[in-house]
Amino acid sequence: MTRDERGMMEWIGAIAGMLAVVGVLLNNRRMIWCFPVWLVSNSLCCGLHVHAGLWSLAVRDAVFIVLSLEGWFRWRAINTGKAGQ
């Protein structure tokens, strides 16, 4: 891995971490935007972990991506009156 590549990975990791914190803050305020923010954050982390060959972390991130999608769709269903259908 080149020095430039490591630097880029550090920036992507920092951005993913900041987005995760923003997602938590949005969730604390009960805003649906927490889910797409987490989706981006977890996707960035998953890409980093795959690139680094950290497969168990990549699988964990993939699970978080699925959970973000599920939460987003469930929240939308509740707010549009389609929950349980």
HTML snippet that shows the backbone in 3Dmol.js (N, CA, C, O; Angstrom):
<script src="https://3Dmol.org/build/3Dmol-min.js"></script>
<div id="view" style="width:600px;height:400px;position:relative"></div>
<script>
const pdb = `
ATOM      1  N   MET A   1       0.854  -1.172   0.000  1.00  0.00           N
ATOM      2  CA  MET A   1       0.000   0.000   0.000  1.00  0.00           C
ATOM      3  C   MET A   1       0.899   1.234   0.000  1.00  0.00           C
ATOM      4  O   MET A   1       1.848   1.326   0.778  1.00  0.00           O
ATOM      5  N   THR A   2       0.590   2.163  -0.869  1.00  0.00           N
ATOM      6  CA  THR A   2       1.402   3.360  -0.971  1.00  0.00           C
ATOM      7  C   THR A   2       1.048   4.357   0.122  1.00  0.00           C
ATOM      8  O   THR A   2       0.016   4.244   0.784  1.00  0.00           O
ATOM      9  N   ARG A   3       1.912   5.316   0.290  1.00  0.00           N
ATOM     10  CA  ARG A   3       1.683   6.358   1.294  1.00  0.00           C
ATOM     11  C   ARG A   3       0.421   7.159   0.973  1.00  0.00           C
ATOM     12  O   ARG A   3      -0.362   7.484   1.866  1.00  0.00           O
ATOM     13  N   ASP A   4       0.232   7.476  -0.317  1.00  0.00           N
ATOM     14  CA  ASP A   4      -0.968   8.214  -0.721  1.00  0.00           C
ATOM     15  C   ASP A   4      -2.238   7.417  -0.445  1.00  0.00           C
ATOM     16  O   ASP A   4      -3.257   7.965  -0.025  1.00  0.00           O
ATOM     17  N   GLU A   5      -2.154   6.113  -0.691  1.00  0.00           N
ATOM     18  CA  GLU A   5      -3.304   5.241  -0.452  1.00  0.00           C
ATOM     19  C   GLU A   5      -3.654   5.207   1.037  1.00  0.00           C
ATOM     20  O   GLU A   5      -4.826   5.279   1.406  1.00  0.00           O
ATOM     21  N   ARG A   6      -2.645   5.098   1.875  1.00  0.00           N
ATOM     22  CA  ARG A   6      -2.890   5.114   3.331  1.00  0.00           C
ATOM     23  C   ARG A   6      -3.507   6.434   3.766  1.00  0.00           C
ATOM     24  O   ARG A   6      -4.418   6.463   4.593  1.00  0.00           O
ATOM     25  N   GLY A   7      -3.003   7.522   3.203  1.00  0.00           N
ATOM     26  CA  GLY A   7      -3.552   8.839   3.542  1.00  0.00           C
ATOM     27  C   GLY A   7      -5.014   8.959   3.147  1.00  0.00           C
ATOM     28  O   GLY A   7      -5.830   9.493   3.899  1.00  0.00           O
ATOM     29  N   MET A   8      -5.339   8.458   1.960  1.00  0.00           N
ATOM     30  CA  MET A   8      -6.730   8.506   1.495  1.00  0.00           C
ATOM     31  C   MET A   8      -7.619   7.646   2.380  1.00  0.00           C
ATOM     32  O   MET A   8      -8.742   8.035   2.701  1.00  0.00           O
ATOM     33  N   MET A   9      -7.120   6.479   2.774  1.00  0.00           N
ATOM     34  CA  MET A   9      -7.900   5.604   3.655  1.00  0.00           C
ATOM     35  C   MET A   9      -8.150   6.271   4.999  1.00  0.00           C
ATOM     36  O   MET A   9      -9.231   6.126   5.570  1.00  0.00           O
ATOM     37  N   GLU A  10      -7.162   7.000   5.512  1.00  0.00           N
ATOM     38  CA  GLU A  10      -7.341   7.714   6.781  1.00  0.00           C
ATOM     39  C   GLU A  10      -8.428   8.773   6.655  1.00  0.00           C
ATOM     40  O   GLU A  10      -9.256   8.924   7.553  1.00  0.00           O
ATOM     41  N   TRP A  11      -8.430   9.510   5.540  1.00  0.00           N
ATOM     42  CA  TRP A  11      -9.455  10.530   5.329  1.00  0.00           C
ATOM     43  C   TRP A  11     -10.845   9.911   5.220  1.00  0.00           C
ATOM     44  O   TRP A  11     -11.804  10.419   5.800  1.00  0.00           O
ATOM     45  N   ILE A  12     -10.947   8.831   4.486  1.00  0.00           N
ATOM     46  CA  ILE A  12     -12.246   8.158   4.340  1.00  0.00           C
ATOM     47  C   ILE A  12     -12.723   7.648   5.696  1.00  0.00           C
ATOM     48  O   ILE A  12     -13.903   7.771   6.024  1.00  0.00           O
ATOM     49  N   GLY A  13     -11.810   7.073   6.489  1.00  0.00           N
ATOM     50  CA  GLY A  13     -12.171   6.604   7.824  1.00  0.00           C
ATOM     51  C   GLY A  13     -12.618   7.735   8.731  1.00  0.00           C
ATOM     52  O   GLY A  13     -13.568   7.580   9.498  1.00  0.00           O
ATOM     53  N   ALA A  14     -11.939   8.875   8.648  1.00  0.00           N
ATOM     54  CA  ALA A  14     -12.320  10.035   9.470  1.00  0.00           C
ATOM     55  C   ALA A  14     -13.698  10.556   9.071  1.00  0.00           C
ATOM     56  O   ALA A  14     -14.513  10.890   9.931  1.00  0.00           O
ATOM     57  N   ILE A  15     -13.952  10.624   7.779  1.00  0.00           N
ATOM     58  CA  ILE A  15     -15.265  11.085   7.298  1.00  0.00           C
ATOM     59  C   ILE A  15     -16.352  10.105   7.732  1.00  0.00           C
ATOM     60  O   ILE A  15     -17.425  10.519   8.170  1.00  0.00           O
ATOM     61  N   ALA A  16     -16.078   8.814   7.612  1.00  0.00           N
ATOM     62  CA  ALA A  16     -17.064   7.805   8.041  1.00  0.00           C
ATOM     63  C   ALA A  16     -17.357   7.928   9.528  1.00  0.00           C
ATOM     64  O   ALA A  16     -18.510   7.821   9.944  1.00  0.00           O
ATOM     65  N   GLY A  17     -16.325   8.153  10.332  1.00  0.00           N
ATOM     66  CA  GLY A  17     -16.523   8.321  11.775  1.00  0.00           C
ATOM     67  C   GLY A  17     -17.343   9.552  12.098  1.00  0.00           C
ATOM     68  O   GLY A  17     -18.228   9.503  12.952  1.00  0.00           O
ATOM     69  N   MET A  18     -17.057  10.664  11.419  1.00  0.00           N
ATOM     70  CA  MET A  18     -17.835  11.890  11.649  1.00  0.00           C
ATOM     71  C   MET A  18     -19.291  11.706  11.235  1.00  0.00           C
ATOM     72  O   MET A  18     -20.202  12.180  11.915  1.00  0.00           O
ATOM     73  N   LEU A  19     -19.505  11.017  10.119  1.00  0.00           N
ATOM     74  CA  LEU A  19     -20.877  10.756   9.686  1.00  0.00           C
ATOM     75  C   LEU A  19     -21.623   9.871  10.684  1.00  0.00           C
ATOM     76  O   LEU A  19     -22.819  10.061  10.907  1.00  0.00           O
ATOM     77  N   ALA A  20     -20.928   8.911  11.281  1.00  0.00           N
ATOM     78  CA  ALA A  20     -21.564   8.050  12.282  1.00  0.00           C
ATOM     79  C   ALA A  20     -22.029   8.882  13.476  1.00  0.00           C
ATOM     80  O   ALA A  20     -23.123   8.664  13.997  1.00  0.00           O
ATOM     81  N   VAL A  21     -21.207   9.828  13.905  1.00  0.00           N
ATOM     82  CA  VAL A  21     -21.589  10.704  15.026  1.00  0.00           C
ATOM     83  C   VAL A  21     -22.775  11.578  14.634  1.00  0.00           C
ATOM     84  O   VAL A  21     -23.697  11.765  15.428  1.00  0.00           O
ATOM     85  N   VAL A  22     -22.757  12.110  13.420  1.00  0.00           N
ATOM     86  CA  VAL A  22     -23.891  12.911  12.939  1.00  0.00           C
ATOM     87  C   VAL A  22     -25.158  12.058  12.923  1.00  0.00           C
ATOM     88  O   VAL A  22     -26.232  12.535  13.289  1.00  0.00           O
ATOM     89  N   GLY A  23     -25.035  10.800  12.500  1.00  0.00           N
ATOM     90  CA  GLY A  23     -26.187   9.897  12.501  1.00  0.00           C
ATOM     91  C   GLY A  23     -26.760   9.693  13.891  1.00  0.00           C
ATOM     92  O   GLY A  23     -27.978   9.668  14.069  1.00  0.00           O
ATOM     93  N   VAL A  24     -25.887   9.548  14.875  1.00  0.00           N
ATOM     94  CA  VAL A  24     -26.351   9.392  16.260  1.00  0.00           C
ATOM     95  C   VAL A  24     -27.065  10.658  16.724  1.00  0.00           C
ATOM     96  O   VAL A  24     -28.119  10.581  17.355  1.00  0.00           O
ATOM     97  N   LEU A  25     -26.498  11.817  16.413  1.00  0.00           N
ATOM     98  CA  LEU A  25     -27.133  13.076  16.815  1.00  0.00           C
ATOM     99  C   LEU A  25     -28.506  13.229  16.155  1.00  0.00           C
ATOM    100  O   LEU A  25     -29.461  13.666  16.797  1.00  0.00           O
ATOM    101  N   LEU A  26     -28.600  12.872  14.885  1.00  0.00           N
ATOM    102  CA  LEU A  26     -29.901  12.927  14.206  1.00  0.00           C
ATOM    103  C   LEU A  26     -30.888  11.946  14.833  1.00  0.00           C
ATOM    104  O   LEU A  26     -32.064  12.268  15.002  1.00  0.00           O
ATOM    105  N   ASN A  27     -30.418  10.761  15.175  1.00  0.00           N
ATOM    106  CA  ASN A  27     -31.281   9.770  15.812  1.00  0.00           C
ATOM    107  C   ASN A  27     -31.753  10.264  17.171  1.00  0.00           C
ATOM    108  O   ASN A  27     -32.912  10.067  17.536  1.00  0.00           O
ATOM    109  N   ASN A  28     -30.871  10.900  17.916  1.00  0.00           N
ATOM    110  CA  ASN A  28     -31.260  11.445  19.223  1.00  0.00           C
ATOM    111  C   ASN A  28     -32.356  12.493  19.097  1.00  0.00           C
ATOM    112  O   ASN A  28     -33.160  12.679  20.011  1.00  0.00           O
ATOM    113  N   ARG A  29     -32.379  13.169  17.964  1.00  0.00           N
ATOM    114  CA  ARG A  29     -33.416  14.172  17.709  1.00  0.00           C
ATOM    115  C   ARG A  29     -34.610  13.569  16.959  1.00  0.00           C
ATOM    116  O   ARG A  29     -35.509  14.285  16.517  1.00  0.00           O
ATOM    117  N   ARG A  30     -34.599  12.251  16.827  1.00  0.00           N
ATOM    118  CA  ARG A  30     -35.663  11.497  16.171  1.00  0.00           C
ATOM    119  C   ARG A  30     -35.929  11.981  14.746  1.00  0.00           C
ATOM    120  O   ARG A  30     -37.070  12.224  14.351  1.00  0.00           O
ATOM    121  N   MET A  31     -34.846  12.111  13.995  1.00  0.00           N
ATOM    122  CA  MET A  31     -34.936  12.543  12.602  1.00  0.00           C
ATOM    123  C   MET A  31     -34.607  11.359  11.699  1.00  0.00           C
ATOM    124  O   MET A  31     -33.614  10.661  11.905  1.00  0.00           O
ATOM    125  N   ILE A  32     -35.454  11.145  10.699  1.00  0.00           N
ATOM    126  CA  ILE A  32     -35.298  10.002   9.799  1.00  0.00           C
ATOM    127  C   ILE A  32     -33.984  10.058   9.020  1.00  0.00           C
ATOM    128  O   ILE A  32     -33.523   9.027   8.530  1.00  0.00           O
ATOM    129  N   TRP A  33     -33.383  11.218   8.896  1.00  0.00           N
ATOM    130  CA  TRP A  33     -32.138  11.363   8.148  1.00  0.00           C
ATOM    131  C   TRP A  33     -30.978  10.606   8.772  1.00  0.00           C
ATOM    132  O   TRP A  33     -29.930  10.454   8.144  1.00  0.00           O
ATOM    133  N   CYS A  34     -31.151  10.127  10.008  1.00  0.00           N
ATOM    134  CA  CYS A  34     -30.073   9.339  10.619  1.00  0.00           C
ATOM    135  C   CYS A  34     -29.775   8.092   9.791  1.00  0.00           C
ATOM    136  O   CYS A  34     -28.621   7.672   9.705  1.00  0.00           O
ATOM    137  N   PHE A  35     -30.793   7.499   9.183  1.00  0.00           N
ATOM    138  CA  PHE A  35     -30.592   6.244   8.454  1.00  0.00           C
ATOM    139  C   PHE A  35     -29.773   6.404   7.173  1.00  0.00           C
ATOM    140  O   PHE A  35     -28.846   5.624   6.957  1.00  0.00           O
ATOM    141  N   PRO A  36     -30.077   7.385   6.312  1.00  0.00           N
ATOM    142  CA  PRO A  36     -29.210   7.526   5.136  1.00  0.00           C
ATOM    143  C   PRO A  36     -27.783   7.960   5.503  1.00  0.00           C
ATOM    144  O   PRO A  36     -26.828   7.595   4.818  1.00  0.00           O
ATOM    145  N   VAL A  37     -27.643   8.731   6.572  1.00  0.00           N
ATOM    146  CA  VAL A  37     -26.303   9.125   7.012  1.00  0.00           C
ATOM    147  C   VAL A  37     -25.537   7.888   7.467  1.00  0.00           C
ATOM    148  O   VAL A  37     -24.369   7.720   7.116  1.00  0.00           O
ATOM    149  N   TRP A  38     -26.182   7.021   8.245  1.00  0.00           N
ATOM    150  CA  TRP A  38     -25.539   5.774   8.675  1.00  0.00           C
ATOM    151  C   TRP A  38     -25.249   4.868   7.480  1.00  0.00           C
ATOM    152  O   TRP A  38     -24.233   4.173   7.455  1.00  0.00           O
ATOM    153  N   LEU A  39     -26.126   4.878   6.509  1.00  0.00           N
ATOM    154  CA  LEU A  39     -25.919   4.068   5.311  1.00  0.00           C
ATOM    155  C   LEU A  39     -24.616   4.468   4.610  1.00  0.00           C
ATOM    156  O   LEU A  39     -23.831   3.608   4.210  1.00  0.00           O
ATOM    157  N   VAL A  40     -24.398   5.757   4.467  1.00  0.00           N
ATOM    158  CA  VAL A  40     -23.167   6.237   3.838  1.00  0.00           C
ATOM    159  C   VAL A  40     -21.960   5.906   4.715  1.00  0.00           C
ATOM    160  O   VAL A  40     -20.943   5.421   4.219  1.00  0.00           O
ATOM    161  N   SER A  41     -22.072   6.166   6.004  1.00  0.00           N
ATOM    162  CA  SER A  41     -20.968   5.902   6.933  1.00  0.00           C
ATOM    163  C   SER A  41     -20.578   4.428   6.926  1.00  0.00           C
ATOM    164  O   SER A  41     -19.397   4.095   6.831  1.00  0.00           O
ATOM    165  N   ASN A  42     -21.559   3.559   7.025  1.00  0.00           N
ATOM    166  CA  ASN A  42     -21.276   2.119   7.051  1.00  0.00           C
ATOM    167  C   ASN A  42     -20.761   1.619   5.708  1.00  0.00           C
ATOM    168  O   ASN A  42     -19.942   0.701   5.666  1.00  0.00           O
ATOM    169  N   SER A  43     -21.225   2.206   4.617  1.00  0.00           N
ATOM    170  CA  SER A  43     -20.730   1.817   3.296  1.00  0.00           C
ATOM    171  C   SER A  43     -19.259   2.201   3.142  1.00  0.00           C
ATOM    172  O   SER A  43     -18.465   1.427   2.608  1.00  0.00           O
ATOM    173  N   LEU A  44     -18.903   3.387   3.606  1.00  0.00           N
ATOM    174  CA  LEU A  44     -17.493   3.795   3.560  1.00  0.00           C
ATOM    175  C   LEU A  44     -16.622   2.861   4.395  1.00  0.00           C
ATOM    176  O   LEU A  44     -15.557   2.431   3.953  1.00  0.00           O
ATOM    177  N   CYS A  45     -17.088   2.551   5.608  1.00  0.00           N
ATOM    178  CA  CYS A  45     -16.328   1.637   6.474  1.00  0.00           C
ATOM    179  C   CYS A  45     -16.202   0.255   5.840  1.00  0.00           C
ATOM    180  O   CYS A  45     -15.139  -0.363   5.894  1.00  0.00           O
ATOM    181  N   CYS A  46     -17.275  -0.221   5.247  1.00  0.00           N
ATOM    182  CA  CYS A  46     -17.245  -1.537   4.610  1.00  0.00           C
ATOM    183  C   CYS A  46     -16.220  -1.557   3.479  1.00  0.00           C
ATOM    184  O   CYS A  46     -15.453  -2.509   3.343  1.00  0.00           O
ATOM    185  N   GLY A  47     -16.214  -0.512   2.680  1.00  0.00           N
ATOM    186  CA  GLY A  47     -15.237  -0.428   1.598  1.00  0.00           C
ATOM    187  C   GLY A  47     -13.808  -0.409   2.119  1.00  0.00           C
ATOM    188  O   GLY A  47     -12.931  -1.067   1.560  1.00  0.00           O
ATOM    189  N   LEU A  48     -13.573   0.338   3.182  1.00  0.00           N
ATOM    190  CA  LEU A  48     -12.236   0.372   3.785  1.00  0.00           C
ATOM    191  C   LEU A  48     -11.830  -0.996   4.304  1.00  0.00           C
ATOM    192  O   LEU A  48     -10.700  -1.437   4.095  1.00  0.00           O
ATOM    193  N   HIS A  49     -12.747  -1.661   4.976  1.00  0.00           N
ATOM    194  CA  HIS A  49     -12.429  -2.963   5.564  1.00  0.00           C
ATOM    195  C   HIS A  49     -12.204  -4.030   4.490  1.00  0.00           C
ATOM    196  O   HIS A  49     -11.345  -4.898   4.651  1.00  0.00           O
ATOM    197  N   VAL A  50     -12.962  -3.971   3.409  1.00  0.00           N
ATOM    198  CA  VAL A  50     -12.734  -4.909   2.306  1.00  0.00           C
ATOM    199  C   VAL A  50     -11.363  -4.647   1.695  1.00  0.00           C
ATOM    200  O   VAL A  50     -10.601  -5.579   1.437  1.00  0.00           O
ATOM    201  N   HIS A  51     -11.055  -3.373   1.466  1.00  0.00           N
ATOM    202  CA  HIS A  51      -9.767  -3.018   0.879  1.00  0.00           C
ATOM    203  C   HIS A  51      -8.598  -3.487   1.744  1.00  0.00           C
ATOM    204  O   HIS A  51      -7.559  -3.902   1.231  1.00  0.00           O
ATOM    205  N   ALA A  52      -8.780  -3.416   3.056  1.00  0.00           N
ATOM    206  CA  ALA A  52      -7.718  -3.820   3.983  1.00  0.00           C
ATOM    207  C   ALA A  52      -7.719  -5.321   4.257  1.00  0.00           C
ATOM    208  O   ALA A  52      -6.828  -5.826   4.940  1.00  0.00           O
ATOM    209  N   GLY A  53      -8.716  -6.041   3.728  1.00  0.00           N
ATOM    210  CA  GLY A  53      -8.792  -7.482   3.956  1.00  0.00           C
ATOM    211  C   GLY A  53      -9.291  -7.858   5.339  1.00  0.00           C
ATOM    212  O   GLY A  53      -9.040  -8.964   5.818  1.00  0.00           O
ATOM    213  N   LEU A  54      -9.999  -6.934   5.983  1.00  0.00           N
ATOM    214  CA  LEU A  54     -10.562  -7.196   7.319  1.00  0.00           C
ATOM    215  C   LEU A  54     -11.995  -7.681   7.146  1.00  0.00           C
ATOM    216  O   LEU A  54     -12.953  -6.925   7.310  1.00  0.00           O
ATOM    217  N   TRP A  55     -12.115  -8.948   6.814  1.00  0.00           N
ATOM    218  CA  TRP A  55     -13.395  -9.498   6.376  1.00  0.00           C
ATOM    219  C   TRP A  55     -14.452  -9.538   7.468  1.00  0.00           C
ATOM    220  O   TRP A  55     -15.628  -9.306   7.185  1.00  0.00           O
ATOM    221  N   SER A  56     -14.070  -9.823   8.700  1.00  0.00           N
ATOM    222  CA  SER A  56     -15.083  -9.868   9.765  1.00  0.00           C
ATOM    223  C   SER A  56     -15.680  -8.481  10.002  1.00  0.00           C
ATOM    224  O   SER A  56     -16.877  -8.359  10.265  1.00  0.00           O
ATOM    225  N   LEU A  57     -14.860  -7.440   9.912  1.00  0.00           N
ATOM    226  CA  LEU A  57     -15.382  -6.082  10.058  1.00  0.00           C
ATOM    227  C   LEU A  57     -16.225  -5.687   8.848  1.00  0.00           C
ATOM    228  O   LEU A  57     -17.215  -4.969   8.989  1.00  0.00           O
ATOM    229  N   ALA A  58     -15.839  -6.150   7.668  1.00  0.00           N
ATOM    230  CA  ALA A  58     -16.624  -5.868   6.468  1.00  0.00           C
ATOM    231  C   ALA A  58     -18.010  -6.509   6.566  1.00  0.00           C
ATOM    232  O   ALA A  58     -19.008  -5.908   6.169  1.00  0.00           O
ATOM    233  N   VAL A  59     -18.062  -7.726   7.094  1.00  0.00           N
ATOM    234  CA  VAL A  59     -19.363  -8.394   7.282  1.00  0.00           C
ATOM    235  C   VAL A  59     -20.198  -7.637   8.300  1.00  0.00           C
ATOM    236  O   VAL A  59     -21.397  -7.441   8.104  1.00  0.00           O
ATOM    237  N   ARG A  60     -19.564  -7.211   9.388  1.00  0.00           N
ATOM    238  CA  ARG A  60     -20.286  -6.419  10.391  1.00  0.00           C
ATOM    239  C   ARG A  60     -20.863  -5.153   9.757  1.00  0.00           C
ATOM    240  O   ARG A  60     -22.020  -4.805   9.997  1.00  0.00           O
ATOM    241  N   ASP A  61     -20.055  -4.472   8.952  1.00  0.00           N
ATOM    242  CA  ASP A  61     -20.529  -3.254   8.293  1.00  0.00           C
ATOM    243  C   ASP A  61     -21.677  -3.553   7.334  1.00  0.00           C
ATOM    244  O   ASP A  61     -22.616  -2.764   7.222  1.00  0.00           O
ATOM    245  N   ALA A  62     -21.606  -4.692   6.641  1.00  0.00           N
ATOM    246  CA  ALA A  62     -22.695  -5.081   5.742  1.00  0.00           C
ATOM    247  C   ALA A  62     -23.988  -5.300   6.531  1.00  0.00           C
ATOM    248  O   ALA A  62     -25.068  -4.928   6.071  1.00  0.00           O
ATOM    249  N   VAL A  63     -23.879  -5.896   7.705  1.00  0.00           N
ATOM    250  CA  VAL A  63     -25.065  -6.075   8.566  1.00  0.00           C
ATOM    251  C   VAL A  63     -25.616  -4.715   8.975  1.00  0.00           C
ATOM    252  O   VAL A  63     -26.831  -4.514   8.968  1.00  0.00           O
ATOM    253  N   PHE A  64     -24.732  -3.775   9.332  1.00  0.00           N
ATOM    254  CA  PHE A  64     -25.177  -2.432   9.696  1.00  0.00           C
ATOM    255  C   PHE A  64     -25.855  -1.726   8.520  1.00  0.00           C
ATOM    256  O   PHE A  64     -26.800  -0.963   8.714  1.00  0.00           O
ATOM    257  N   ILE A  65     -25.374  -1.980   7.304  1.00  0.00           N
ATOM    258  CA  ILE A  65     -26.004  -1.399   6.116  1.00  0.00           C
ATOM    259  C   ILE A  65     -27.432  -1.927   5.978  1.00  0.00           C
ATOM    260  O   ILE A  65     -28.361  -1.158   5.728  1.00  0.00           O
ATOM    261  N   VAL A  66     -27.602  -3.233   6.140  1.00  0.00           N
ATOM    262  CA  VAL A  66     -28.937  -3.838   6.055  1.00  0.00           C
ATOM    263  C   VAL A  66     -29.846  -3.286   7.157  1.00  0.00           C
ATOM    264  O   VAL A  66     -31.013  -2.983   6.909  1.00  0.00           O
ATOM    265  N   LEU A  67     -29.312  -3.156   8.363  1.00  0.00           N
ATOM    266  CA  LEU A  67     -30.112  -2.615   9.469  1.00  0.00           C
ATOM    267  C   LEU A  67     -30.488  -1.155   9.234  1.00  0.00           C
ATOM    268  O   LEU A  67     -31.585  -0.732   9.598  1.00  0.00           O
ATOM    269  N   SER A  68     -29.586  -0.382   8.631  1.00  0.00           N
ATOM    270  CA  SER A  68     -29.902   1.011   8.294  1.00  0.00           C
ATOM    271  C   SER A  68     -31.050   1.076   7.295  1.00  0.00           C
ATOM    272  O   SER A  68     -31.965   1.887   7.436  1.00  0.00           O
ATOM    273  N   LEU A  69     -30.991   0.211   6.284  1.00  0.00           N
ATOM    274  CA  LEU A  69     -32.075   0.180   5.298  1.00  0.00           C
ATOM    275  C   LEU A  69     -33.391  -0.245   5.932  1.00  0.00           C
ATOM    276  O   LEU A  69     -34.438   0.346   5.666  1.00  0.00           O
ATOM    277  N   GLU A  70     -33.334  -1.270   6.772  1.00  0.00           N
ATOM    278  CA  GLU A  70     -34.558  -1.735   7.435  1.00  0.00           C
ATOM    279  C   GLU A  70     -35.160  -0.639   8.318  1.00  0.00           C
ATOM    280  O   GLU A  70     -36.367  -0.399   8.280  1.00  0.00           O
ATOM    281  N   GLY A  71     -34.321   0.018   9.107  1.00  0.00           N
ATOM    282  CA  GLY A  71     -34.809   1.101   9.963  1.00  0.00           C
ATOM    283  C   GLY A  71     -35.411   2.233   9.167  1.00  0.00           C
ATOM    284  O   GLY A  71     -36.448   2.778   9.546  1.00  0.00           O
ATOM    285  N   TRP A  72     -34.777   2.590   8.074  1.00  0.00           N
ATOM    286  CA  TRP A  72     -35.271   3.676   7.227  1.00  0.00           C
ATOM    287  C   TRP A  72     -36.641   3.326   6.659  1.00  0.00           C
ATOM    288  O   TRP A  72     -37.563   4.141   6.706  1.00  0.00           O
ATOM    289  N   PHE A  73     -36.777   2.112   6.120  1.00  0.00           N
ATOM    290  CA  PHE A  73     -38.062   1.716   5.540  1.00  0.00           C
ATOM    291  C   PHE A  73     -39.150   1.561   6.599  1.00  0.00           C
ATOM    292  O   PHE A  73     -40.303   1.921   6.359  1.00  0.00           O
ATOM    293  N   ARG A  74     -38.795   1.029   7.764  1.00  0.00           N
ATOM    294  CA  ARG A  74     -39.807   0.896   8.824  1.00  0.00           C
ATOM    295  C   ARG A  74     -40.274   2.261   9.315  1.00  0.00           C
ATOM    296  O   ARG A  74     -41.465   2.468   9.546  1.00  0.00           O
ATOM    297  N   TRP A  75     -39.337   3.189   9.475  1.00  0.00           N
ATOM    298  CA  TRP A  75     -39.685   4.527   9.943  1.00  0.00           C
ATOM    299  C   TRP A  75     -40.608   5.203   8.931  1.00  0.00           C
ATOM    300  O   TRP A  75     -41.599   5.831   9.302  1.00  0.00           O
ATOM    301  N   ARG A  76     -40.267   5.066   7.645  1.00  0.00           N
ATOM    302  CA  ARG A  76     -41.115   5.650   6.608  1.00  0.00           C
ATOM    303  C   ARG A  76     -42.502   5.022   6.625  1.00  0.00           C
ATOM    304  O   ARG A  76     -43.500   5.721   6.448  1.00  0.00           O
ATOM    305  N   ALA A  77     -42.575   3.715   6.835  1.00  0.00           N
ATOM    306  CA  ALA A  77     -43.869   3.027   6.847  1.00  0.00           C
ATOM    307  C   ALA A  77     -44.722   3.505   8.025  1.00  0.00           C
ATOM    308  O   ALA A  77     -45.929   3.702   7.884  1.00  0.00           O
ATOM    309  N   ILE A  78     -44.098   3.688   9.169  1.00  0.00           N
ATOM    310  CA  ILE A  78     -44.843   4.163  10.337  1.00  0.00           C
ATOM    311  C   ILE A  78     -45.364   5.576  10.093  1.00  0.00           C
ATOM    312  O   ILE A  78     -46.505   5.887  10.433  1.00  0.00           O
ATOM    313  N   ASN A  79     -44.534   6.425   9.506  1.00  0.00           N
ATOM    314  CA  ASN A  79     -44.930   7.818   9.278  1.00  0.00           C
ATOM    315  C   ASN A  79     -45.930   7.992   8.150  1.00  0.00           C
ATOM    316  O   ASN A  79     -46.596   9.024   8.071  1.00  0.00           O
ATOM    317  N   THR A  80     -46.048   6.994   7.269  1.00  0.00           N
ATOM    318  CA  THR A  80     -47.040   7.090   6.183  1.00  0.00           C
ATOM    319  C   THR A  80     -48.276   6.249   6.478  1.00  0.00           C
ATOM    320  O   THR A  80     -49.182   6.161   5.649  1.00  0.00           O
ATOM    321  N   GLY A  81     -48.314   5.629   7.665  1.00  0.00           N
ATOM    322  CA  GLY A  81     -49.480   4.838   8.064  1.00  0.00           C
ATOM    323  C   GLY A  81     -49.544   3.461   7.461  1.00  0.00           C
ATOM    324  O   GLY A  81     -50.613   2.853   7.430  1.00  0.00           O
ATOM    325  N   LYS A  82     -48.407   2.943   6.973  1.00  0.00           N
ATOM    326  CA  LYS A  82     -48.397   1.633   6.338  1.00  0.00           C
ATOM    327  C   LYS A  82     -47.739   0.572   7.221  1.00  0.00           C
ATOM    328  O   LYS A  82     -47.387  -0.502   6.733  1.00  0.00           O
ATOM    329  N   ALA A  83     -47.575   0.851   8.472  1.00  0.00           N
ATOM    330  CA  ALA A  83     -46.912  -0.107   9.372  1.00  0.00           C
ATOM    331  C   ALA A  83     -47.765  -1.354   9.542  1.00  0.00           C
ATOM    332  O   ALA A  83     -48.983  -1.258   9.691  1.00  0.00           O
ATOM    333  N   GLY A  84     -47.140  -2.514   9.521  1.00  0.00           N
ATOM    334  CA  GLY A  84     -47.839  -3.761   9.736  1.00  0.00           C
ATOM    335  C   GLY A  84     -48.595  -4.291   8.533  1.00  0.00           C
ATOM    336  O   GLY A  84     -49.318  -5.280   8.644  1.00  0.00           O
ATOM    337  N   GLN A  85     -48.440  -3.652   7.392  1.00  0.00           N
ATOM    338  CA  GLN A  85     -49.152  -4.112   6.194  1.00  0.00           C
ATOM    339  C   GLN A  85     -48.245  -4.890   5.306  1.00  0.00           C
ATOM    340  O   GLN A  85     -48.669  -5.358   4.249  1.00  0.00           O
TER     341      GLN A  85
END
`;
const viewer = $3Dmol.createViewer("view");
viewer.addModel(pdb, "pdb");
viewer.setStyle({}, {cartoon: {color: "spectrum"}});
viewer.zoomTo();
viewer.render();
</script>
